[in-house]
Amino acid sequence: MNIDILLGLQWGDEGKGKIVDSLSPVYDVIARFQGGPNAGHSLEFNNVKHVLHLIPSGIFHADKLNIIGNGVVIDPAVFKKEIEELGPSVNELIKRLIISNKANLILPTHRILDAAYEGLKGDSKIGSTLKGIGPAYTDKTGRNGLRAGDILRNDFQQLYNDHTKGHMMILKNYDFKFDLKEYEKGWFEGIELLKKFSVTNTEYLVNELAGKGKKILAEGAQGTMLDVDFGSYPFVTSSNTISAGACTGLGISPKRIGDIFGIFKAYCTRVGCGPFPTELHDETGANLRNLGNEFGSTTGRPRRCGWLDLPAMKYSIMINGITKLFMTKADVMSGFKTIKICTSYKVNGKICNELPFNNDCEIETVYTEIDGWNEVITKYREFSELPSALKKYIEFIETQTGVPVTIVSVGPDRKETIFRN
């Protein structure tokens, strides 16, 4: 049981990249298990901010092995750009990064299809990042995908041509103008770069390393409330973002799993469309957005902001089997005189602690108010130093959820992290 899982409990953007980077020193391997370039994991150190989309967040630690698992979908053009911007040389990164040969590829035509499909939905848009994620996973489940291992085949170009031809036939049914050559820019160069890395059966590797006692951290993308099965469907992503997704996304048995870490912001945010019961449409919501710099690290879109939603969080804890909670962006909450926490819903006038199946139903939020704090907390490194009001806020969450909060992030830098015993 030496594989731990780290994932988001909300609608993504919880700060997974920073926490993975902070935890990496105590692990031997960091492995991404789902999602693709729709992810934007931000981490900051030495006054430099880095945003990772495909590559695991342990990549900046030279002595750690990073794995892109079979559950991830890879855009070679994004991969190439990301590798070039990391800093370490390609030869150095080749030693740190291994890629599953079963990870599916995002083709240029997947991105075109994504834009064409989203454009047709009008007011029913799901808020896609237009990175080709949905069409790539659709081809995967339809048993019609190209995988990373295919790039080593002698007939790969023909395979690519055949898949592209099939997608172009679909696109003939849509009034959507595009230039395939524009979408292909960097893609084949990315394929050549991928060939320099070890593209192999990572499921054997992960289990072999686990069997030798190596500590492995499985890194999730997006958040539980965007899970294709258990999120706010259809306003979800195309993969399983929950803890079970780590097993299928890396090829590991549940018997290997130890701790399951759940990351949550001290408040809530959401990008794109879909239900958001605690969303604030007032000055408070705008303040949260500005203070927290709540703009998508992948799309740049402004995030919707609201108070912490405990019914949704308890649901996420239940679905994932969370053993420890990590709170991020506690520093953003400084300065609010009163902080509200949603403790239950009212649906059709009745108290309800379950997430409703129907996204269209009217939800009234029931709040508990807690005193805020004014102190700037980014300088603190010990839990005992935190304002008493923040401690009470954390204690309230622990009491309501039954799970301890063992990490509190008080700023974006890796140093601005409090580990609580």
Secondary structure as GFF3:
##gff-version 3
##sequence-region A 1 421
A	DSSP	beta_strand	3	8	.	.	.	ID=ss1
A	DSSP	alpha_helix	16	23	.	.	.	ID=ss2
A	DSSP	three_ten_helix	24	26	.	.	.	ID=ss3
A	DSSP	beta_strand	29	32	.	.	.	ID=ss4
A	DSSP	beta_strand	41	45	.	.	.	ID=ss5
A	DSSP	beta_strand	48	52	.	.	.	ID=ss6
A	DSSP	beta_strand	65	68	.	.	.	ID=ss7
A	DSSP	beta_strand	73	74	.	.	.	ID=ss8
A	DSSP	alpha_helix	76	86	.	.	.	ID=ss9
A	DSSP	alpha_helix	90	96	.	.	.	ID=ss10
A	DSSP	beta_strand	97	100	.	.	.	ID=ss11
A	DSSP	beta_strand	104	105	.	.	.	ID=ss12
A	DSSP	alpha_helix	108	120	.	.	.	ID=ss13
A	DSSP	three_ten_helix	122	124	.	.	.	ID=ss14
A	DSSP	alpha_helix	133	141	.	.	.	ID=ss15
A	DSSP	three_ten_helix	148	152	.	.	.	ID=ss16
A	DSSP	alpha_helix	156	171	.	.	.	ID=ss17
A	DSSP	alpha_helix	180	184	.	.	.	ID=ss18
A	DSSP	alpha_helix	187	194	.	.	.	ID=ss19
A	DSSP	beta_strand	198	200	.	.	.	ID=ss20
A	DSSP	alpha_helix	202	211	.	.	.	ID=ss21
A	DSSP	beta_strand	216	219	.	.	.	ID=ss22
A	DSSP	three_ten_helix	224	226	.	.	.	ID=ss23
A	DSSP	alpha_helix	244	250	.	.	.	ID=ss24
A	DSSP	three_ten_helix	254	256	.	.	.	ID=ss25
A	DSSP	beta_strand	257	265	.	.	.	ID=ss26
A	DSSP	beta_strand	268	270	.	.	.	ID=ss27
A	DSSP	alpha_helix	283	291	.	.	.	ID=ss28
A	DSSP	beta_strand	304	306	.	.	.	ID=ss29
A	DSSP	beta_strand	308	309	.	.	.	ID=ss30
A	DSSP	alpha_helix	310	320	.	.	.	ID=ss31
A	DSSP	beta_strand	324	328	.	.	.	ID=ss32
A	DSSP	three_ten_helix	330	333	.	.	.	ID=ss33
A	DSSP	beta_strand	338	347	.	.	.	ID=ss34
A	DSSP	beta_strand	350	352	.	.	.	ID=ss35
A	DSSP	beta_strand	363	371	.	.	.	ID=ss36
A	DSSP	three_ten_helix	383	385	.	.	.	ID=ss37
A	DSSP	alpha_helix	388	401	.	.	.	ID=ss38
A	DSSP	beta_strand	405	409	.	.	.	ID=ss39
A	DSSP	beta_strand	417	419	.	.	.	ID=ss40
###
